[in-house]
Amino acid sequence: MKLVTLSHAGAEAVGAVEQQDVVVLPPPPSGHGIVGWLQQPAQQLAQAAAQARANPASVLRLSEAKLLPAVPRPGKIVCLGLNYADHAAEGGHKKPEYPSFFLRVPSSLAAHGQPLLRPRVSDRFDYEAELAVVIGRRGRHLDEGNALEIVAGYTCFNDGSLRDYQRKTTQWTIGKNFDRTGPLGPWVVPASELPPGAAGLKIESRLNGQAMQSSNTSNMLFPVVETLCLLTEVMTLEPGDVIAMGTPSGVGYARNPPVFMKAGDRIEIDIEKIGVLSNPIVDEEA
């Protein structure tokens, strides 16, 4: 089952996607928001969706629903750089011995279908197709045997990057946190419905319908389990945190000539068995 976060009747709600419809769910029995429902057994989630469908006011056309970022306000958004060997190589980097971790902030997120903002201060707005991990339970000092137990689900992420600002310092944070540059969604697929660690899934980006990146999540240098183990050596991961797992080769800055997103473009992130995250590009108003 696919779960979305949406705005409904003036409030934030969670919906279950059923073909071309969204069934708005009641608040989860424990926890809150989309993570609260992802923490519930699949049977309980299915029962809640069936009961909600009986109320016509709870059923919307997916095309008409006002979606929000799949996880609207993550406590932490931890991102990996250089997590595919071919992407590291195209940027002139050696294969890393340890992940290049950096952070994003919630104000940088966007929803599926929402226009992304190319900021007024830069025209070097690049795309990055990424798998995103949604955390459902607290975890610290995880190991290979229990790391996946804290994963609630997976979704698509576009780590939209302003390359000139990214390179103003040795840290990448400033180029990765412009407002409304990082769409997350369109929905979250429960971890139980995907291969362990979401391994073996085709991942692709398309700019105006043209494939720009095409790889497989099995090509990650630091897979989900290893990444969670390394992160929880340092910090406690909490429900609602999001981990963005890095991007394969084919990004715009490494092309000859470079290709950057501009107003009027549409960028799509497509991950097998998860879905397609699609956004138009607009210029930030002066």
ZAVO-162958 format. One line per 3 residues: for each residue x, y, z of N, C-alpha, C. Coordinates in steps of 0.001 Angstrom, whole numbers, plus 500000, padded with zeros to 6 digits. Atoms other than C-alpha are relative to their C-alpha. Layout:
! ZAVO-162958
X:Y:Z:X:Y:Z:X:Y:Z  ...
END
This chain:
! ZAVO-162958
500841:498807:500000:500000:500000:500000:500882:501251:500000  499264:498745:500067:501200:503522:499192:499285:501031:500859  500564:498991:499116:500677:506284:501758:500513:501377:499621
499637:498621:500297:500640:510014:501042:499651:500881:501191  500407:498925:499106:500554:513113:503196:499355:501069:499133  500731:499026:500808:498026:515649:501943:499320:501019:500890
500813:499000:499331:496115:518755:502876:498546:499684:499688  501396:500396:500191:492455:517854:503436:499140:500714:501039  500936:499287:499117:489622:519967:504878:500739:500956:500933
499271:499002:499242:492120:522573:506034:501003:499463:500988  499051:500595:499057:494348:520144:507914:500882:498993:499281  499112:501023:500536:497201:517766:507309:499414:498627:500284
500569:501336:499843:496083:514176:506753:500882:498992:499281  499302:501107:500661:497376:510793:505626:498982:499255:499151  500903:500725:500874:495843:508948:502703:500644:498738:499462
499571:501237:500644:496063:505454:501262:499652:500094:498523  500214:499926:501445:496481:505376:497477:499429:498666:499527  500647:501189:500566:494110:502932:495794:499693:500295:498541
500092:499739:501430:494550:502987:492017:500045:501514:499765  499988:498568:500284:493526:506544:491019:499349:500826:501099  500640:499306:498884:491969:507430:494388:500947:500108:501190
499364:499896:498692:493223:508584:497760:498899:499885:501040  500945:500178:498902:491333:507344:500823:500609:500639:501240  499479:499268:498847:491828:509760:503711:499776:499184:501263
500048:500838:498800:492619:507839:506899:499763:500835:501249  500082:499307:498702:491733:508769:510488:501393:500082:500616  498697:499992:499321:494579:509586:512878:500405:498586:500393
499559:501361:499652:496711:506489:513568:499772:499711:501472  500250:500360:498593:496092:504562:516805:501166:500338:500919  498850:499551:499209:499608:505449:517968:500938:500744:499068
499145:499167:500829:502270:507840:516777:499176:501098:499350  500735:498948:500683:501273:510604:514400:500427:500056:498541  499707:499789:501403:501095:511370:510719:500287:498711:499248
499750:501135:500880:502343:509092:507988:500851:498935:500688  499161:500976:499302:504949:507463:510229:499164:499204:500994  500881:500716:499096:502248:506606:512757:499263:498866:499304
500671:501072:500738:500381:504625:510092:500989:498967:499496  499005:500972:500454:503548:503025:508726:500426:499060:501121  499630:500848:498861:504186:501678:512219:498957:498920:500291
501076:500953:499726:500896:499759:512172:500127:498756:499121  499994:501206:500837:500513:496160:510920:499227:500232:498711  500622:499818:501312:499535:495895:507257:498502:499719:500050
501423:500341:499919:496203:494251:508142:499194:501127:500627  500701:498907:499346:495240:497091:510473:499884:501205:499072  500025:498906:500960:496147:499655:507816:498952:499749:498926
500981:500340:501024:494045:497824:505220:498575:500135:500539  501321:499876:499397:491079:497683:507592:499601:501464:500148  500304:498573:499835:491320:501398:508314:499637:500626:498656
500293:499467:501329:491383:502171:504581:498624:499555:499526  501311:500513:500418:488341:499952:503954:498878:500725:500728  501020:499290:499233:486366:501629:506735:499873:501447:499539
500036:498608:500455:487342:505113:505526:499328:500124:498636  500594:499940:501338:486272:504300:501974:498474:500018:500052  501455:500007:499874:482721:503795:503209:499416:501399:500118
500433:498608:499908:482541:507560:503754:500398:500722:498715  499638:499366:501286:482352:509288:500324:500854:501252:500159  499215:498780:499795:483839:512476:501793:501476:499706:500233
498608:500377:499733:487024:510551:502574:500723:499496:498760  499403:500524:501235:487668:509506:498955:500195:501135:499007  499648:498951:500949:489471:511893:496586:500651:499382:498777
499205:500387:501153:490819:511573:493089:501447:500378:500272  498582:499726:499758:494592:511325:493330:500450:501241:499250  499597:498855:500824:494965:513886:490547:499536:501324:500581
500542:498773:499424:492948:516398:492592:500478:500243:501429  499544:499862:498613:494566:515809:495999:501169:500979:500077  498900:499067:499759:496848:518534:497353:501051:499297:500851
498979:500753:499281:499896:516490:498245:500989:500924:500678  498909:499352:499275:502521:517593:500756:501232:499121:499862  498853:500915:499965:506080:516298:501027:499628:498737:500774
500447:501271:499424:505704:512614:501887:500174:499966:501510  499790:499770:498561:507212:513303:505325:500177:501507:500135  499965:498537:500105:506414:517004:505814:501068:500685:500837
499065:499318:499096:508683:517876:508743:500924:498983:500672  499071:500949:499365:511443:515327:509300:500815:500683:501084  499123:499452:498971:513364:515821:512501:501420:500167:499492
498679:499956:500629:516544:515077:510560:499873:499519:498561  499854:500478:501379:517264:514783:506846:501496:499824:499783  498582:500305:500150:520630:513057:506531:500226:499490:498581
499739:500334:501403:522054:512816:503010:501401:499432:499829  498706:500556:500360:524891:510812:501496:500447:500587:498670  499399:499621:501270:527190:512200:498846:500936:498902:499526
499012:500910:500595:529309:510126:496480:499738:498547:500385  500323:501358:499572:527452:506889:497265:499872:499022:498837  499885:500886:501170:527714:505474:493730:501374:500271:499391
498630:499832:500469:531224:504862:492366:500061:500812:498712  499952:499274:501274:530362:506188:488890:499745:501491:500204  500234:498580:499723:529036:509453:490336:501232:500637:500638
498768:499480:499411:532144:509885:492472:501043:500252:498919  498995:499879:501057:534307:509317:489403:499711:501170:499074  500301:498918:500934:532435:511807:487195:500292:501377:500608
499661:498748:499344:533114:514499:489789:501462:500103:500381  498579:499962:499717:536809:513647:490029:500370:499539:501394  499743:500474:498642:536546:511955:493426:500376:498525:499986
499686:501403:499814:538073:508677:494537:498847:499314:500735  500994:500754:499244:535906:505921:495958:500193:500300:501475  499817:499606:498599:535252:507112:499514:500140:498795:500927
499872:501030:498975:536303:505059:502515:498938:500140:501074  501047:499714:499025:533559:506656:504600:499000:500923:499311  500980:499171:500714:530286:508274:503481:500210:501488:500227
500017:498540:499878:530139:512002:502796:498605:500406:500476  501295:499656:499432:527278:512845:505133:499824:501521:500044  500352:498598:499788:525544:516228:505111:498514:500045:500345
501376:499865:499535:522207:517571:506343:499191:500939:499111  500967:499084:500592:519154:519125:504752:499032:500457:501085  500989:499475:499059:516495:521213:506488:498606:499859:499383
501347:500219:500538:512704:520749:506165:499515:501082:499039  500473:498932:500888:512187:524155:504495:500504:499845:498571  499512:500248:501362:514127:522841:501478:499137:498994:499255
500791:501058:500621:511522:520137:500810:498875:500559:499134  501147:499680:500845:508766:520168:498193:499180:498737:499818  500899:501118:500230:505820:517957:497309:500048:499564:498547
500210:500476:501372:505214:515840:494231:499057:500959:499277  500827:499108:500799:503835:518092:491516:500182:501465:500300  499802:498598:499632:504816:521300:493305:501164:500584:499209
498874:499412:500733:506972:523683:491229:501219:500192:500895  498735:499760:499307:510616:523711:492317:500498:501392:499632  499553:498631:500204:512229:527111:492695:501463:500046:499574
498628:499655:500341:515316:527986:490706:500258:501382:500590  499866:498735:499261:516624:530725:493014:500547:501121:499131  499598:498828:500785:517277:534230:491772:501512:500184:499962
498560:499737:499907:520971:534058:492772:500853:499002:499225  499200:501014:500686:521992:531044:490666:499212:499391:498854  500618:500720:501122:521312:529364:487332:500571:498589:499876
499370:501322:500033:523168:526140:488224:499237:499014:500884  500931:500832:499232:520216:524140:489526:500024:498596:499405  499758:501356:500481:521025:520433:489210:499045:499018:500684
500879:501073:499517:519022:517226:489761:500853:498862:500550  499353:501205:499488:519956:514112:491751:498923:499002:500406  500968:501049:499675:517783:510969:491765:500507:499195:501190
499562:500709:498798:517883:509321:495179:498864:499176:500620  500872:500775:499125:516253:506604:497242:500020:500647:501377  500080:499451:498649:515010:507943:500587:499416:498963:500948
500412:500928:498950:514633:505863:503748:499233:500783:501063  500799:499362:498946:511890:506802:506233:500113:499158:501264  499765:500703:498744:512691:505894:509829:498694:499928:500796
501241:500205:499266:509866:504434:511936:500179:499722:501485  499743:500302:498589:511541:503550:515252:501326:500610:500408  498726:499488:499493:514289:504960:517457:501074:498928:499856
498903:500946:500114:517677:503380:516873:501335:500642:500327  498630:499555:499686:521184:503754:518271:500861:498751:500076  499043:501106:499988:524243:501510:517864:499403:498749:499355
500584:501127:500726:522532:499311:515289:501085:499117:499413  499074:500905:500663:524160:496292:513698:499306:499384:498786  500553:500566:501228:523616:494273:510526:498752:499165:500257
501129:500851:499695:521115:492054:512281:498714:500740:500310  501228:499307:499590:518715:494739:513464:499784:501350:499316  500091:498650:500578:519323:497863:511349:498690:500227:499262
501199:499796:500809:516372:497322:509017:498719:500005:500832  501192:500007:499149:513990:496930:511969:499471:501411:500257  500466:498633:499729:513824:500739:512327:499479:500686:498746
500439:499394:501259:512924:501373:508666:498502:499798:499829  501449:500079:500213:509246:502206:508105:499658:499854:498529  500324:500053:501421:509345:502661:504342:501010:500748:499167
499091:499385:500957:510948:504114:501253:499214:500903:499058  500613:499096:500952:510214:506966:498873:501076:500551:499074  499081:499380:500965:511801:509017:496065:500402:501385:500493
499494:498671:499631:513920:512111:496593:500807:500560:498841  499162:499280:500953:515474:514691:494278:500828:500993:500796  499111:499147:499211:518472:516272:495993:500431:501197:499151
499724:498833:500840:518205:519499:493984:501123:500845:500584  498762:499405:499513:521570:521229:494222:500376:501218:499170  499460:498818:500670:522845:524713:493394:501513:499875:500027
498612:500461:500014:526307:523722:492252:500993:501102:500340  499039:498943:499660:528029:527109:492524:499994:500267:501504  500056:499800:498554:526801:527565:496098:500535:498789:500744
499476:501209:499371:527670:523961:496919:501513:500068:500140  498538:499965:500021:531294:524731:496084:500596:501281:500584  499468:498803:499342:531594:528020:497942:500814:499646:501244
499253:500450:498830:532872:526049:500957:500308:498520:499841  499699:501426:500053:534315:522618:501633:498820:499160:500475  501230:500676:499599:530961:521716:503222:498921:500305:498961
500974:499851:501089:528056:521194:500782:498669:500594:500444  501316:499679:499457:525231:522304:503061:499349:501195:499322  500611:498761:500477:524728:525806:501657:499400:499834:498603
500546:500213:501339:524125:524546:498101:498880:498983:499949  500991:501076:499951:521714:521834:499244:498738:500390:500763  501097:499639:499111:519231:523855:501297:499208:501223:499567
500869:498934:500484:517646:526496:499103:498540:499566:500155  501420:500301:499819:513903:526723:499705:499427:499281:498779  500808:500720:500985:511728:524270:497757:500833:499490:498826
499140:500590:501029:514522:522533:495888:500106:498481:500114  499820:501434:499772:514247:518985:497304:498679:499268:500132  501282:500705:499887:511013:517168:496444:500155:498598:500577
500004:501290:499303:510164:514086:498527:498624:499374:499811  501303:500636:500215:507428:511665:497473:500001:499157:498722  501286:499415:499618:505000:511193:495932:499373:499360:501242
500559:500758:498880:504235:508559:498583:501103:499181:500628  499083:500932:499340:505908:506155:500973:499457:498588:499831  500348:501412:500109:505885:502420:500293:500538:499296:501238
499508:500686:498797:506082:500291:503462:501179:499086:499687  498794:500803:500201:509402:498503:503878:499673:498539:499733  500358:501407:500163:507632:495138:504031:499629:499645:498568
500420:500249:501374:506547:495526:500403:501155:500093:498994  498832:499851:500867:510070:496010:499033:501095:499033:500438  498874:500847:499586:513280:493928:499018:500718:500608:501202
499260:499468:498847:515387:494252:502187:500981:501094:499577  499123:498885:500334:517165:497591:502116:499677:500633:498667  500401:499491:501320:515293:498419:498880:501100:499760:498967
498914:500343:500921:518145:496698:497039:499433:499460:498686  500348:500593:501287:517990:495731:493365:498930:500740:499232  501035:499228:500662:515656:498527:492240:500622:500962:498975
499540:499044:501002:516156:500503:489026:499675:501410:500466  500193:498596:499636:516595:504231:489689:500391:500859:498812  499790:499214:501222:516355:506853:486972:499501:501419:500219
500533:498637:500096:515994:510592:486443:499755:500312:498530  500328:499574:501356:514367:512123:483368:499746:501506:500012  500192:498566:500148:514579:515780:482357:499282:500248:498683
500843:499785:501179:511806:516757:479941:499851:498718:499187  500221:501294:500633:511315:513062:479213:501249:499271:499572  498740:500633:500413:514988:512332:478440:500709:499414:501212
499295:500650:498893:516758:509822:480675:501374:500631:500187  498719:499369:499672:519697:511517:482413:500847:499098:500897  499324:500933:499114:520581:508983:485126:499271:498671:499938
500622:501318:499972:519953:505255:485110:500962:499035:500675  499142:500897:499240:521330:502822:487655:499117:499057:500799  500710:500952:499158:520305:500334:490327:500432:500219:501440
499662:499755:498603:520141:500683:494093:500999:498992:500551  498970:500946:499579:522372:497613:494373:501407:500532:499754  498688:499424:500289:525213:499818:493080:500464:500997:501055
499576:499081:498944:525331:501925:496237:501259:499466:500695  498775:500398:499307:528753:501877:497873:499726:499682:501468  500403:500216:498606:527187:502105:501337:498494:499730:499992
501422:500334:500028:523857:500225:501282:499282:500473:501263  500824:499483:498905:521012:501021:503663:500454:499456:501349  499618:500581:498704:522068:498605:506408:501296:500614:500506
498713:499449:499564:525674:499816:506513:499872:501466:500363  500199:498578:499716:524568:503451:506375:499346:500204:501357  500674:499857:498711:522211:503029:509336:500932:499640:501148
499038:500364:498951:524922:501283:511338:500997:501124:500250  499029:498915:499848:527402:504096:510665:499373:501229:500640  500654:498820:499435:524918:506862:511426:499715:499837:501480
500388:500168:498602:523809:505330:514705:501189:499752:500921  498813:499869:499154:527386:505162:515917:500063:501405:500589  499862:498577:499695:526973:508947:516105:498743:500571:500636
501242:499336:499608:523314:509864:516567:498878:498993:500143  501221:500785:499899:519964:508457:517561:499102:500358:498826  501001:499788:501038:517675:508033:514587:498622:499830:500626
501312:499927:499368:514055:508812:515430:498895:499882:498964  501110:500092:500945:510623:508218:513873:499798:501304:499233  500181:498826:500855:510124:510575:510947:501276:500539:499405
498749:499601:500655:513808:511039:510146:500043:499415:498588  499860:500446:501386:514712:510689:506469:501489:499911:499668  498626:500195:500448:517950:509311:505035:499985:499938:498473
499915:499969:501460:518706:510203:501394:501294:499321:499574  498934:500969:500196:520951:507537:499914:500963:500284:498849  499018:499673:501019:522951:509374:497250:499507:499728:498588
500455:500009:501388:522760:509601:493480:501027:499342:499077  499068:500574:500979:524267:507740:490489:500513:501049:499023  499410:499090:500981:526181:509271:487588:498939:500530:499051
500888:499400:500985:524611:511467:484933:499453:501345:500416  500488:498692:499561:524052:514656:486909:500421:501076:499002  499829:498971:501017:523958:517899:484987:501360:500662:499961
498747:499241:499993:527178:519575:486129:501139:499230:499351  498913:500825:500530:529323:516637:484935:499886:499776:498500  500182:500200:501438:527974:516719:481369:500780:501052:499207
499269:499075:500882:529717:518378:478436:499161:500270:498749  499989:498913:499006:528254:520900:478096:499097:499673:501183  500854:500241:498836:526665:521064:481557:498531:500233:499671
501453:499864:500152:522875:520710:481782:499424:500351:501368  500642:499595:498754:521041:522629:484483:498511:500234:499762  501443:499838:500111:517317:522854:485186:499638:501483:499929
500438:498622:500200:515507:526020:484116:498477:500048:499993  501449:499824:499998:511998:527451:484190:499391:499371:498748  500669:500680:501099:509633:525416:482045:500380:498543:499869
499593:501405:500024:511506:522131:482554:499120:499186:500940  500618:500941:499070:510064:519055:484234:501006:498893:500296  499062:501030:499573:512199:516650:486240:499222:498870:500675
500650:501172:499430:511120:513109:487145:501055:499084:500615  499190:501012:499334:512666:510653:489595:499164:498734:500051  500765:501241:500156:511573:507070:488917:500772:498872:500677
499382:501140:499327:512375:504201:491293:499047:498821:499902  500767:501224:500194:511167:500709:490478:499292:499582:501287  500850:500488:498910:508344:499423:492740:499634:501081:501021
500381:498901:499110:508093:502823:494435:499116:500982:499251  500835:499080:500756:506880:505332:491865:500811:501078:499328  499395:498894:500739:507584:508530:489939:499705:501302:500729
500068:498679:499381:508267:511870:491623:500223:501025:498890  499945:499105:501155:507576:514651:489105:499765:501442:500438  500120:498593:499640:508055:518419:489411:500374:500911:498844
499576:498956:500935:508060:521431:487082:500975:500957:500673  499034:499019:499499:510687:524149:487457:499469:501406:499684  500321:498593:500210:509911:527841:487916:501126:500835:500585
499036:499060:499419:512083:530867:488627:499422:500646:501245  500403:499258:498814:511933:532420:492064:499670:501436:499600  500384:498644:500342:510160:535752:491898:501040:500991:500495
499033:498949:499629:512343:538837:491979:499483:500766:501198
END
